[in-house]
Amino acid sequence: MYIDNFFTLLVMAGILWNIVTAIGIHHKLEYNHVLQNMALIRYAPWVRLAEYKTTTEMETGHTGTLYYQYVLSLLLVAVSAAVLISLRIAN
């Protein structure tokens, strides 16, 4: 029972981390006059990630850290949800 709560908490933390990172990407793109609407990052995140990656590569020569944080938060949610589902099925 406690392990289920742990993975539920991980899923929720990953979703929150993803939302905060998406807001950071939005602000960076808005600062560079690339993006005008926040809702677009929710409808087409892969397009916005590509824009963020190219923008930061042009500015600094390497990919920005928010790119990797966004990807890692999605992986955290996916893996935690898969483990949580398998635990719920096993019980």
Secondary structure, DSSP 8 states (H G I E B T S, - for coil): -HHHHHHHHHHHHHHHHHHHHHHHHHHHHHHTT----THHHHH-HHHHHHHHHHHHHHHHSS--HHHHHHHHHHHHHHHHHHHHHHHHHH-
